[in-house]
Amino acid sequence: MTRPYSLDSYRLVIREALSSGYMFAPFSLDQTPHGKRIYLRHDVDYSLEMALRLAEVNAELNVQGTFCLLLRSQVYNLLSELALQIVTRIHGSGQHIGLHVPLTPALLAEDGLLDARLKTDFEVAQGNVPIISPVYSWHNPTSEGLERYVQCPRKVGLLNVYSAPFFREIPYYSDANMRYPVEAFMRFVGRDQPAAMQLVFHPLNWVAGGTSMGDVFSRTWPYIIREREHEIRLNRFYAKVLPDGMPEGVLQGFAEQWYLATQPKKR
């Protein structure tokens, strides 16, 4: 029986890597690394609270990952006071911070525009998050976008973790849309595996958990809503009628209805 994604499953994978002799290294081209190493990346697409939870597990296991954060997100605001507090806690747990950058068709259409966007976004992020490293990952890249920049280790002084040294010259394994079962990740980090690899583990998959992306998203919605509710609860009316925030039953009811809407319709 396939093991579900969960924080316990995540711990199993990381402990297997550690027992196989891997160390967890930050992304860098400036030093020649020695020994077995894993470049552990966490793209934070939807929830900073989930990212913090995973960072705490990394700290518990004494490993370091790079959490790539969106500046231009429709879901969370990296520059808000709450977000900055959470990012500080993630970094304080021994983790690295990078930038997560949407690779849109408009940016692909003009390379100069992409360079300007990267430069501006990193400067804004660094101005508010001084602890950020000059490292970025693409958000929702197309195959065309990946191919175009795979031979560009750096753009505007920032390290591209989708470039060949981290994406083609060593194994690259991602949990995006649960493309691999937990058991496969256990094999990837076994004793007889290559000396270096990149692992991409999205916080929502392991913190929400489950056996399908339907499970994951239905359990992620309460995190997203609670984080958005932080601002709404400053409204006097809202604070009066819901002093403890939205009732848990309302959140779970929404999540359940969302899940049902994703299921095949019976004829």
TORROMAR-947126 format. One record per residue (C-alpha): x, y, z; residue in one letter; residue number from 1. Coordinates in pm, 1 decimal, always signed. Layout:
<fivos>
@c1 X c2 Y c3 Z resn a resi NUM $
...
</fivos>
This chain:
<fivos>
@c1 +0.0 c2 +0.0 c3 +0.0 resn m resi 1 $
@c1 +135.9 c2 +342.8 c3 -96.0 resn t resi 2 $
@c1 +230.6 c2 +563.0 c3 +197.8 resn r resi 3 $
@c1 +42.0 c2 +895.7 c3 +203.2 resn p resi 4 $
@c1 +225.7 c2 +1224.7 c3 +192.0 resn y resi 5 $
@c1 +253.5 c2 +1363.2 c3 +545.9 resn s resi 6 $
@c1 +507.6 c2 +1519.5 c3 +778.5 resn l resi 7 $
@c1 +583.9 c2 +1173.2 c3 +912.5 resn d resi 8 $
@c1 +653.9 c2 +1053.4 c3 +557.1 resn s resi 9 $
@c1 +869.9 c2 +1361.2 c3 +501.6 resn y resi 10 $
@c1 +1070.0 c2 +1276.0 c3 +812.2 resn r resi 11 $
@c1 +1122.7 c2 +923.2 c3 +680.9 resn l resi 12 $
@c1 +1263.3 c2 +1053.2 c3 +349.8 resn v resi 13 $
@c1 +1496.9 c2 +1302.6 c3 +515.1 resn i resi 14 $
@c1 +1618.6 c2 +1050.4 c3 +772.0 resn r resi 15 $
@c1 +1684.6 c2 +801.0 c3 +493.6 resn e resi 16 $
@c1 +1893.6 c2 +1065.5 c3 +314.4 resn a resi 17 $
@c1 +2088.8 c2 +1138.2 c3 +630.8 resn l resi 18 $
@c1 +2151.2 c2 +770.3 c3 +696.6 resn s resi 19 $
@c1 +2275.1 c2 +738.2 c3 +336.1 resn s resi 20 $
@c1 +2542.9 c2 +997.8 c3 +409.2 resn g resi 21 $
@c1 +2390.9 c2 +1301.4 c3 +238.9 resn y resi 22 $
@c1 +2444.4 c2 +1652.7 c3 +366.7 resn m resi 23 $
@c1 +2203.4 c2 +1935.2 c3 +283.3 resn f resi 24 $
@c1 +2377.6 c2 +2216.5 c3 +97.8 resn a resi 25 $
@c1 +2275.9 c2 +2570.5 c3 +0.5 resn p resi 26 $
@c1 +2266.0 c2 +2654.9 c3 -368.5 resn f resi 27 $
@c1 +2603.5 c2 +2791.4 c3 -476.3 resn s resi 28 $
@c1 +2842.6 c2 +2784.5 c3 -773.1 resn l resi 29 $
@c1 +3124.4 c2 +2956.8 c3 -587.5 resn d resi 30 $
@c1 +3262.7 c2 +2655.7 c3 -401.1 resn q resi 31 $
@c1 +3349.6 c2 +2304.9 c3 -507.9 resn t resi 32 $
@c1 +3138.3 c2 +2086.5 c3 -280.5 resn p resi 33 $
@c1 +3273.1 c2 +1763.9 c3 -135.5 resn h resi 34 $
@c1 +3085.1 c2 +1450.9 c3 -36.1 resn g resi 35 $
@c1 +2725.0 c2 +1351.7 c3 -94.9 resn k resi 36 $
@c1 +2488.2 c2 +1647.0 c3 -99.8 resn r resi 37 $
@c1 +2125.0 c2 +1733.9 c3 -155.4 resn i resi 38 $
@c1 +2005.3 c2 +2076.2 c3 -263.5 resn y resi 39 $
@c1 +1671.5 c2 +2085.8 c3 -82.4 resn l resi 40 $
@c1 +1425.7 c2 +2340.0 c3 -219.3 resn r resi 41 $
@c1 +1082.0 c2 +2439.4 c3 -94.4 resn h resi 42 $
@c1 +872.9 c2 +2654.8 c3 -330.7 resn d resi 43 $
@c1 +610.3 c2 +2835.7 c3 -123.6 resn v resi 44 $
@c1 +312.3 c2 +2873.2 c3 -355.0 resn d resi 45 $
@c1 +15.7 c2 +2924.4 c3 -121.6 resn y resi 46 $
@c1 +82.0 c2 +2935.9 c3 +252.7 resn s resi 47 $
@c1 +357.1 c2 +3085.0 c3 +465.2 resn l resi 48 $
@c1 +220.9 c2 +2906.9 c3 +773.7 resn e resi 49 $
@c1 +273.3 c2 +2574.8 c3 +596.3 resn m resi 50 $
@c1 +625.0 c2 +2685.0 c3 +504.6 resn a resi 51 $
@c1 +697.5 c2 +2764.6 c3 +869.1 resn l resi 52 $
@c1 +568.0 c2 +2423.9 c3 +975.8 resn r resi 53 $
@c1 +800.5 c2 +2249.9 c3 +731.1 resn l resi 54 $
@c1 +1091.6 c2 +2472.4 c3 +836.1 resn a resi 55 $
@c1 +1034.4 c2 +2364.8 c3 +1196.2 resn e resi 56 $
@c1 +1052.1 c2 +1999.7 c3 +1091.1 resn v resi 57 $
@c1 +1375.6 c2 +2070.0 c3 +901.8 resn n resi 58 $
@c1 +1517.7 c2 +2226.3 c3 +1217.0 resn a resi 59 $
@c1 +1403.6 c2 +1926.0 c3 +1419.1 resn e resi 60 $
@c1 +1594.9 c2 +1701.9 c3 +1175.8 resn l resi 61 $
@c1 +1892.9 c2 +1942.5 c3 +1167.5 resn n resi 62 $
@c1 +1875.0 c2 +1997.3 c3 +791.6 resn v resi 63 $
@c1 +1860.2 c2 +2313.8 c3 +583.5 resn q resi 64 $
@c1 +1641.3 c2 +2387.2 c3 +285.1 resn g resi 65 $
@c1 +1595.3 c2 +2692.5 c3 +63.9 resn t resi 66 $
@c1 +1244.5 c2 +2838.4 c3 +87.0 resn f resi 67 $
@c1 +1164.5 c2 +3029.2 c3 -232.5 resn c resi 68 $
@c1 +899.6 c2 +3295.0 c3 -170.4 resn l resi 69 $
@c1 +670.6 c2 +3477.8 c3 -411.3 resn l resi 70 $
@c1 +679.6 c2 +3855.6 c3 -420.0 resn l resi 71 $
@c1 +399.3 c2 +3868.4 c3 -678.3 resn r resi 72 $
@c1 +140.2 c2 +3635.8 c3 -529.5 resn s resi 73 $
@c1 -238.0 c2 +3654.0 c3 -545.4 resn q resi 74 $
@c1 -249.8 c2 +3438.1 c3 -231.7 resn v resi 75 $
@c1 -10.2 c2 +3590.5 c3 +22.0 resn y resi 76 $
@c1 +161.8 c2 +3926.8 c3 +61.7 resn n resi 77 $
@c1 +531.7 c2 +3878.6 c3 +132.4 resn l resi 78 $
@c1 +564.8 c2 +4242.7 c3 +238.5 resn l resi 79 $
@c1 +294.0 c2 +4234.4 c3 +505.1 resn s resi 80 $
@c1 +393.2 c2 +4254.3 c3 +869.4 resn e resi 81 $
@c1 +264.2 c2 +3903.4 c3 +942.7 resn l resi 82 $
@c1 +449.6 c2 +3755.1 c3 +644.7 resn a resi 83 $
@c1 +775.5 c2 +3923.2 c3 +740.1 resn l resi 84 $
@c1 +745.1 c2 +3784.1 c3 +1092.5 resn q resi 85 $
@c1 +692.0 c2 +3433.1 c3 +956.8 resn i resi 86 $
@c1 +985.0 c2 +3464.2 c3 +714.7 resn v resi 87 $
@c1 +1207.9 c2 +3575.9 c3 +1002.0 resn t resi 88 $
@c1 +1104.3 c2 +3265.9 c3 +1196.1 resn r resi 89 $
@c1 +1173.0 c2 +3040.6 c3 +895.0 resn i resi 90 $
@c1 +1522.0 c2 +3186.6 c3 +860.1 resn h resi 91 $
@c1 +1571.8 c2 +3168.8 c3 +1235.6 resn g resi 92 $
@c1 +1514.1 c2 +2794.4 c3 +1220.1 resn s resi 93 $
@c1 +1831.3 c2 +2764.1 c3 +1012.7 resn g resi 94 $
@c1 +1674.5 c2 +2775.6 c3 +667.4 resn q resi 95 $
@c1 +1773.1 c2 +2975.7 c3 +360.1 resn h resi 96 $
@c1 +1540.5 c2 +3219.7 c3 +181.1 resn i resi 97 $
@c1 +1521.9 c2 +3264.0 c3 -196.3 resn g resi 98 $
@c1 +1291.3 c2 +3427.9 c3 -449.9 resn l resi 99 $
@c1 +1015.1 c2 +3247.5 c3 -642.2 resn h resi 100 $
@c1 +950.7 c2 +3416.3 c3 -977.3 resn v resi 101 $
@c1 +653.4 c2 +3361.7 c3 -1212.3 resn p resi 102 $
@c1 +776.4 c2 +3292.0 c3 -1565.5 resn l resi 103 $
@c1 +487.3 c2 +3437.0 c3 -1765.2 resn t resi 104 $
@c1 +439.6 c2 +3444.8 c3 -2145.1 resn p resi 105 $
@c1 +489.3 c2 +3822.9 c3 -2138.0 resn a resi 106 $
@c1 +830.5 c2 +3785.2 c3 -1972.8 resn l resi 107 $
@c1 +929.0 c2 +3509.5 c3 -2214.0 resn l resi 108 $
@c1 +850.1 c2 +3737.4 c3 -2504.7 resn a resi 109 $
@c1 +1129.6 c2 +3980.2 c3 -2416.9 resn e resi 110 $
@c1 +1446.6 c2 +3877.6 c3 -2235.7 resn d resi 111 $
@c1 +1527.5 c2 +4234.0 c3 -2134.0 resn g resi 112 $
@c1 +1192.2 c2 +4261.5 c3 -1963.1 resn l resi 113 $
@c1 +1264.6 c2 +3946.3 c3 -1764.4 resn l resi 114 $
@c1 +1602.5 c2 +4079.1 c3 -1651.6 resn d resi 115 $
@c1 +1443.3 c2 +4403.8 c3 -1538.0 resn a resi 116 $
@c1 +1170.6 c2 +4216.7 c3 -1349.9 resn r resi 117 $
@c1 +1420.3 c2 +3990.7 c3 -1174.9 resn l resi 118 $
@c1 +1638.5 c2 +4283.0 c3 -1073.6 resn k resi 119 $
@c1 +1349.2 c2 +4494.6 c3 -947.9 resn t resi 120 $
@c1 +1176.1 c2 +4213.3 c3 -762.8 resn d resi 121 $
@c1 +1492.9 c2 +4101.9 c3 -587.8 resn f resi 122 $
@c1 +1573.3 c2 +4457.9 c3 -482.6 resn e resi 123 $
@c1 +1222.4 c2 +4500.6 c3 -338.7 resn v resi 124 $
@c1 +1238.5 c2 +4164.5 c3 -162.8 resn a resi 125 $
@c1 +1588.1 c2 +4231.5 c3 -27.0 resn q resi 126 $
@c1 +1483.4 c2 +4574.3 c3 +94.8 resn g resi 127 $
@c1 +1218.8 c2 +4410.7 c3 +312.2 resn n resi 128 $
@c1 +1382.0 c2 +4071.4 c3 +372.2 resn v resi 129 $
@c1 +1756.2 c2 +4147.2 c3 +405.5 resn p resi 130 $
@c1 +1827.2 c2 +3781.7 c3 +486.2 resn i resi 131 $
@c1 +1724.6 c2 +3667.9 c3 +136.5 resn i resi 132 $
@c1 +1993.2 c2 +3490.3 c3 -67.5 resn s resi 133 $
@c1 +2061.7 c2 +3586.8 c3 -433.6 resn p resi 134 $
@c1 +1888.3 c2 +3269.1 c3 -551.5 resn v resi 135 $
@c1 +1565.5 c2 +3220.2 c3 -744.3 resn y resi 136 $
@c1 +1340.7 c2 +2946.4 c3 -878.3 resn s resi 137 $
@c1 +1079.3 c2 +2977.5 c3 -1151.3 resn w resi 138 $
@c1 +711.2 c2 +2958.5 c3 -1056.6 resn h resi 139 $
@c1 +490.0 c2 +2754.4 c3 -1291.4 resn n resi 140 $
@c1 +747.2 c2 +2748.7 c3 -1572.9 resn p resi 141 $
@c1 +663.0 c2 +2607.1 c3 -1913.1 resn t resi 142 $
@c1 +891.9 c2 +2359.8 c3 -2087.6 resn s resi 143 $
@c1 +984.6 c2 +2639.7 c3 -2327.9 resn e resi 144 $
@c1 +1083.2 c2 +2867.8 c3 -2042.4 resn g resi 145 $
@c1 +1293.6 c2 +2602.6 c3 -1873.0 resn l resi 146 $
@c1 +1477.1 c2 +2522.7 c3 -2195.3 resn e resi 147 $
@c1 +1544.0 c2 +2887.6 c3 -2272.5 resn r resi 148 $
@c1 +1724.9 c2 +2957.2 c3 -1946.0 resn y resi 149 $
@c1 +1867.8 c2 +2619.1 c3 -1847.0 resn v resi 150 $
@c1 +2211.7 c2 +2729.4 c3 -1973.2 resn q resi 151 $
@c1 +2195.0 c2 +3054.4 c3 -1773.1 resn c resi 152 $
@c1 +2333.5 c2 +2981.6 c3 -1425.5 resn p resi 153 $
@c1 +2294.6 c2 +3345.6 c3 -1333.5 resn r resi 154 $
@c1 +2074.2 c2 +3633.0 c3 -1442.7 resn k resi 155 $
@c1 +2131.3 c2 +3987.0 c3 -1310.8 resn v resi 156 $
@c1 +2361.1 c2 +3836.2 c3 -1048.1 resn g resi 157 $
@c1 +2102.4 c2 +3589.6 c3 -917.1 resn l resi 158 $
@c1 +2156.0 c2 +3212.9 c3 -916.6 resn l resi 159 $
@c1 +1904.8 c2 +3016.2 c3 -1123.7 resn n resi 160 $
@c1 +1832.1 c2 +2684.2 c3 -949.9 resn v resi 161 $
@c1 +1676.1 c2 +2558.5 c3 -1274.1 resn y resi 162 $
@c1 +2008.9 c2 +2596.1 c3 -1454.3 resn s resi 163 $
@c1 +2205.8 c2 +2296.2 c3 -1576.9 resn a resi 164 $
@c1 +2433.0 c2 +2247.0 c3 -1270.9 resn p resi 165 $
@c1 +2126.3 c2 +2187.1 c3 -1051.7 resn f resi 166 $
@c1 +1869.7 c2 +2069.3 c3 -1306.7 resn f resi 167 $
@c1 +2048.6 c2 +1865.3 c3 -1575.6 resn r resi 168 $
@c1 +2395.0 c2 +1769.4 c3 -1454.0 resn e resi 169 $
@c1 +2259.4 c2 +1604.9 c3 -1139.4 resn i resi 170 $
@c1 +1930.4 c2 +1422.5 c3 -1076.3 resn p resi 171 $
@c1 +1631.8 c2 +1648.7 c3 -1017.9 resn y resi 172 $
@c1 +1328.0 c2 +1514.8 c3 -833.5 resn y resi 173 $
@c1 +1016.2 c2 +1719.3 c3 -759.6 resn s resi 174 $
@c1 +698.4 c2 +1634.7 c3 -571.3 resn d resi 175 $
@c1 +491.4 c2 +1868.4 c3 -793.0 resn a resi 176 $
@c1 +137.5 c2 +1730.5 c3 -818.5 resn n resi 177 $
@c1 +261.8 c2 +1419.8 c3 -634.5 resn m resi 178 $
@c1 +436.6 c2 +1290.8 c3 -945.1 resn r resi 179 $
@c1 +633.9 c2 +1044.1 c3 -732.8 resn y resi 180 $
@c1 +509.9 c2 +832.8 c3 -442.2 resn p resi 181 $
@c1 +681.9 c2 +858.7 c3 -106.5 resn v resi 182 $
@c1 +846.2 c2 +521.7 c3 -165.0 resn e resi 183 $
@c1 +1017.8 c2 +656.1 c3 -478.3 resn a resi 184 $
@c1 +1174.9 c2 +940.5 c3 -282.1 resn f resi 185 $
@c1 +1299.9 c2 +685.8 c3 -30.9 resn m resi 186 $
@c1 +1476.8 c2 +506.3 c3 -317.2 resn r resi 187 $
@c1 +1614.2 c2 +828.1 c3 -467.2 resn f resi 188 $
@c1 +1803.0 c2 +909.4 c3 -147.5 resn v resi 189 $
@c1 +1930.4 c2 +555.3 c3 -83.4 resn g resi 190 $
@c1 +2292.2 c2 +462.6 c3 -18.4 resn r resi 191 $
@c1 +2381.7 c2 +372.8 c3 -377.5 resn d resi 192 $
@c1 +2240.0 c2 +686.2 c3 -538.0 resn q resi 193 $
@c1 +2438.6 c2 +970.4 c3 -706.3 resn p resi 194 $
@c1 +2661.6 c2 +1199.4 c3 -503.8 resn a resi 195 $
@c1 +2443.5 c2 +1506.3 c3 -565.8 resn a resi 196 $
@c1 +2079.0 c2 +1580.8 c3 -643.2 resn m resi 197 $
@c1 +1814.8 c2 +1850.4 c3 -614.0 resn q resi 198 $
@c1 +1495.0 c2 +1767.8 c3 -425.3 resn l resi 199 $
@c1 +1192.9 c2 +1998.4 c3 -452.8 resn v resi 200 $
@c1 +938.4 c2 +1949.5 c3 -176.9 resn f resi 201 $
@c1 +641.0 c2 +2187.8 c3 -166.0 resn h resi 202 $
@c1 +522.4 c2 +2259.5 c3 +189.4 resn p resi 203 $
@c1 +153.3 c2 +2209.7 c3 +106.0 resn l resi 204 $
@c1 +204.0 c2 +1851.1 c3 -10.3 resn n resi 205 $
@c1 +365.0 c2 +1735.8 c3 +313.8 resn w resi 206 $
@c1 +192.7 c2 +1960.5 c3 +568.3 resn v resi 207 $
@c1 -157.3 c2 +1908.2 c3 +426.7 resn a resi 208 $
@c1 -79.9 c2 +1554.9 c3 +318.0 resn g resi 209 $
@c1 -292.3 c2 +1284.2 c3 +166.3 resn g resi 210 $
@c1 -288.7 c2 +1042.8 c3 -124.1 resn t resi 211 $
@c1 -406.1 c2 +1281.4 c3 -396.9 resn s resi 212 $
@c1 -388.4 c2 +1648.7 c3 -488.5 resn m resi 213 $
@c1 -757.9 c2 +1666.3 c3 -407.4 resn g resi 214 $
@c1 -671.5 c2 +1570.3 c3 -50.4 resn d resi 215 $
@c1 -389.6 c2 +1824.1 c3 -42.2 resn v resi 216 $
@c1 -588.1 c2 +2121.3 c3 -168.7 resn f resi 217 $
@c1 -894.5 c2 +2047.4 c3 +43.0 resn s resi 218 $
@c1 -666.0 c2 +2055.3 c3 +349.1 resn r resi 219 $
@c1 -475.6 c2 +2360.2 c3 +225.2 resn t resi 220 $
@c1 -780.9 c2 +2585.8 c3 +190.9 resn w resi 221 $
@c1 -819.7 c2 +2634.9 c3 +569.2 resn p resi 222 $
@c1 -457.3 c2 +2753.3 c3 +589.4 resn y resi 223 $
@c1 -510.7 c2 +3000.2 c3 +305.2 resn i resi 224 $
@c1 -834.6 c2 +3134.7 c3 +451.6 resn i resi 225 $
@c1 -693.7 c2 +3167.6 c3 +804.2 resn r resi 226 $
@c1 -394.5 c2 +3363.7 c3 +674.4 resn e resi 227 $
@c1 -621.5 c2 +3596.3 c3 +475.4 resn r resi 228 $
@c1 -850.9 c2 +3628.3 c3 +775.5 resn e resi 229 $
@c1 -567.9 c2 +3781.0 c3 +980.5 resn h resi 230 $
@c1 -626.2 c2 +4114.5 c3 +804.3 resn e resi 231 $
@c1 -1004.4 c2 +4085.3 c3 +791.7 resn i resi 232 $
@c1 -1022.9 c2 +4033.3 c3 +1167.4 resn r resi 233 $
@c1 -891.1 c2 +4388.5 c3 +1214.9 resn l resi 234 $
@c1 -1230.5 c2 +4510.4 c3 +1091.8 resn n resi 235 $
@c1 -1442.5 c2 +4613.7 c3 +1392.7 resn r resi 236 $
@c1 -1757.3 c2 +4443.0 c3 +1268.3 resn f resi 237 $
@c1 -1575.7 c2 +4120.0 c3 +1192.1 resn y resi 238 $
@c1 -1393.7 c2 +4124.8 c3 +1525.7 resn a resi 239 $
@c1 -1724.4 c2 +4174.6 c3 +1708.1 resn k resi 240 $
@c1 -1925.8 c2 +3902.0 c3 +1537.3 resn v resi 241 $
@c1 -1637.7 c2 +3651.7 c3 +1507.6 resn l resi 242 $
@c1 -1391.8 c2 +3734.9 c3 +1789.5 resn p resi 243 $
@c1 -1221.7 c2 +3396.1 c3 +1751.0 resn d resi 244 $
@c1 -1226.5 c2 +3404.6 c3 +1373.6 resn g resi 245 $
@c1 -1426.5 c2 +3194.2 c3 +1135.5 resn m resi 246 $
@c1 -1571.6 c2 +2886.3 c3 +1306.9 resn p resi 247 $
@c1 -1376.5 c2 +2571.0 c3 +1233.9 resn e resi 248 $
@c1 -1692.4 c2 +2403.4 c3 +1109.5 resn g resi 249 $
@c1 -1735.6 c2 +2668.1 c3 +841.0 resn v resi 250 $
@c1 -1379.0 c2 +2616.3 c3 +719.7 resn l resi 251 $
@c1 -1412.4 c2 +2240.2 c3 +715.4 resn q resi 252 $
@c1 -1751.1 c2 +2262.8 c3 +546.1 resn g resi 253 $
@c1 -1601.8 c2 +2474.0 c3 +268.6 resn f resi 254 $
@c1 -1310.6 c2 +2232.1 c3 +229.2 resn a resi 255 $
@c1 -1547.3 c2 +1936.2 c3 +207.8 resn e resi 256 $
@c1 -1769.1 c2 +2106.7 c3 -49.3 resn q resi 257 $
@c1 -1463.8 c2 +2203.8 c3 -252.3 resn w resi 258 $
@c1 -1344.4 c2 +1843.5 c3 -249.7 resn y resi 259 $
@c1 -1684.7 c2 +1715.6 c3 -361.0 resn l resi 260 $
@c1 -1683.6 c2 +1966.1 c3 -649.0 resn a resi 261 $
@c1 -1359.0 c2 +1811.3 c3 -779.1 resn t resi 262 $
@c1 -1498.9 c2 +1459.8 c3 -795.8 resn q resi 263 $
@c1 -1631.3 c2 +1306.7 c3 -1119.0 resn p resi 264 $
@c1 -2000.6 c2 +1371.8 c3 -1165.0 resn k resi 265 $
@c1 -2226.4 c2 +1069.9 c3 -1156.4 resn k resi 266 $
@c1 -2439.8 c2 +1023.0 c3 -1466.7 resn r resi 267 $
</fivos>
